[in-house]
Amino acid sequence: MPLHQLSFKERLLLFYNVATTTLWFCCFVRFLILLPLVGRRFLPGGIADFFHVVAVTPLIGTLLLLTLDSTKWKTQLWSLLNGIKMTWICYGVIFPHPKIAKHTSYSLLITAWCLQYMIHYSYHAFRVKTRTSPYFLFWLQYNNFYVTYPLSVIVEMIQVFLSLSFVADDSFHELVLKAMFVVYIPVAYFTWGHLKTRRNIKYVLVLQKRQVRSANIEMSTNVLTSSASRRELSS
């Protein structure tokens, strides 16, 4: 893969993507080590603080992109809302009610988010530095949502539902949690459509263009080879 000279903004983005990939990777490794040792009921004591801090990185990354290029706010709106949602899940749902983190859904939440963002940030790190990426990473970037997104939605809804038993009745916090729970499915439906559309544009169409380009190159090569063979025969 060819390396490219990077501008200051690109170096900043590369550093952020590499650092964030490392944080998500370390979080997942810590989870894999702790879960067999302490079990899910004692898992939050060894990972929750670290996981919640790492979960803020998508919001920070979106704000960083908007700071570097404010004209991209339309394309980053979805990422911004997702980053706000993740921060709210960690600090508005789980952090005030730590007992719900002992549920199996919390372990699955860590798994889904870590896998999704390890793929996401490592892919974009390659894209910034080399303008391309390994094929397996390209495939994972635009296909992992078939597993990670439904899993994320289910476990997030479970965490929100569990937190309702710990908030005061008729409080503002309870109203927010109930509203969030109600809108989860409609929002998830539109998000699923968005992810499939993104896959069709950035994965399927790109592969089709690559196949057409390869076919054209092969055809040109065959034409040149045939012309050279005719010249040799005529001489």
Helices and strands as residue ranges (DSSP letters): H 8-38, H 44-54, H 57-68, G 70-72, H 73-88, I 89-94, G 98-102, H 104-130, H 135-143, H 145-163, G 164-166, H 172-199, I 200-204, H 205-234
